[in-house]
Amino acid sequence: MKFVSQIKNLTPYVAGTPIEVVAKAYGLEKVVKLASNESPLPPFPEVLEVITDQFDRLNRYPDGEARDLRAALARRYAVEPDQVIIGNGSCELLIWLSLILLEPGAEAVIADPTFLVYEEVTLARGATPVKVPLTNFGNDLKSMAAAVNERTRAVFLTNPHNPTGAYLAAADIAAFAAGLPADCALILDEAYNEYVEEPDSQGGLDLFASNTNVILTRTFSKIYGLCGLRVGYGLCSPEVKEAIDKVRQPFNVNTLAQAAALKALSLESRLEERRQLNREGRRQMYGGLDRLGIGYVRTQSNFLLVEIDQLGVPAAEVPEELLRRGVIVRSGAALGIPDYIRVSVGAPKENEFLLEKLAELK
Ligand SMILES: Cc1ncc(COP(=O)(O)O)c(C=O)c1O
């Protein structure tokens, strides 16, 4: 068999190991997963109810155009339904965007480090990722702007940033967007938007409204706690949606996911309880790490970077040592920041468990 030449440039995404796998491998009764920026809370009970209501319809294909969900999102964001795209997780939107925007000879500007999928989807198209190092854990918009040239078809910008949790002010993103060529897409990935505490957190929507080259992606995976169902959405111009409809598989978002997301969206006002839990969790983490004398990066998201180069074991061994003790975290080494681990903000007991295990490694 002869694979396309790009395959040799790609590496498989290494996802956080599932709890059951770690429990079995290490013979542990208690395992806490703080590796994948998931919600520690299950979906809202009303959402679970609509999912079960759909079980006896599973002999039918889902609505391939996700009409109800697109209409609800269009109402929510005061846009037209043909400006809304639904993906099997927002990751799928990133793949489609690469399919319609990138090809050999084209470039995509991304931060370094950033969410690994941007680089992978770019390389998969035979296009070139142009990596711009972060400054002080945040996106360096000035250098990113300087990296844009006539070959640049897309800029992937995450706000708040993954893996650092750093936040860009809406006005700074708007100024950056204003300097982009009209034919270069700005893919603004706001997977963690709902956790942001800053008053300008909805600025991405204004930017989308005033710039046809801005594509905004968000997800039901994080604060809504639906990552197991895989449903994300994007706001884009009708032209982008039309192009995506030509490349996507016909029934990309399953029936349960569509129903769940629709219900979840109607419960948006209840997200404040979840924001509060995250806020308290962040405080708990900061306080616990301060007491242990362990450094960290302040975050606007539901995860944070924890410094591991001053512990009693070498930084490279920390993720494995935590795993053996029943805590799954994201190794910074895989992200190009080997002196850090990225940990999700969990429920209070989970955060406490992590802090206890880190204390053992001091
Ligand atoms: C920055 C960022 N974007 C997108 C995603 C993808 O989320 P999903 O495909 O579950 O919507 C993630 C997941 O961790 C992420 O961190």
The ligand as an SDF file (V2000), in Angstrom:
LIG
                    3D

 16 16  0  0  0  0  0  0  0  0999 V2000
   -8.3300   24.4710   22.2730 C   0  0  0  0  0  0  0  0  0  0  0  0
   -9.2270   23.3300   21.9860 C   0  0  0  0  0  0  0  0  0  0  0  0
   -9.9830   23.3570   20.8950 N   0  0  0  0  0  0  0  0  0  0  0  0
  -10.8020   22.3660   20.5720 C   0  0  0  0  0  0  0  0  0  0  0  0
  -10.8930   21.2450   21.3850 C   0  0  0  0  0  0  0  0  0  0  0  0
  -11.7590   20.1320   20.9040 C   0  0  0  0  0  0  0  0  0  0  0  0
  -12.8730   19.9370   21.5970 O   0  0  0  0  0  0  0  0  0  0  0  0
  -14.0520   19.0420   21.0430 P   0  0  0  0  0  0  0  0  0  0  0  0
  -13.6250   18.3810   19.7770 O   0  0  0  0  0  0  0  0  0  0  0  0
  -14.3160   18.0640   22.1240 O   0  0  0  0  0  0  0  0  0  0  0  0
  -15.1800   20.0050   20.8130 O   0  0  0  0  0  0  0  0  0  0  0  0
  -10.1300   21.1580   22.5400 C   0  0  0  0  0  0  0  0  0  0  0  0
  -10.2080   19.9630   23.3790 C   0  0  0  0  0  0  0  0  0  0  0  0
   -9.5300   19.7430   24.3300 O   0  0  0  0  0  0  0  0  0  0  0  0
   -9.2700   22.2210   22.8450 C   0  0  0  0  0  0  0  0  0  0  0  0
   -8.4810   22.1920   23.9110 O   0  0  0  0  0  0  0  0  0  0  0  0
  1  2  1  0
  2  3  1  0
  2 15  2  0
  3  4  2  0
  4  5  1  0
  5  6  1  0
  5 12  2  0
  6  7  1  0
  7  8  1  0
  8  9  2  0
  8 10  1  0
  8 11  1  0
 12 13  1  0
 12 15  1  0
 13 14  2  0
 15 16  1  0
M  END
$$$$
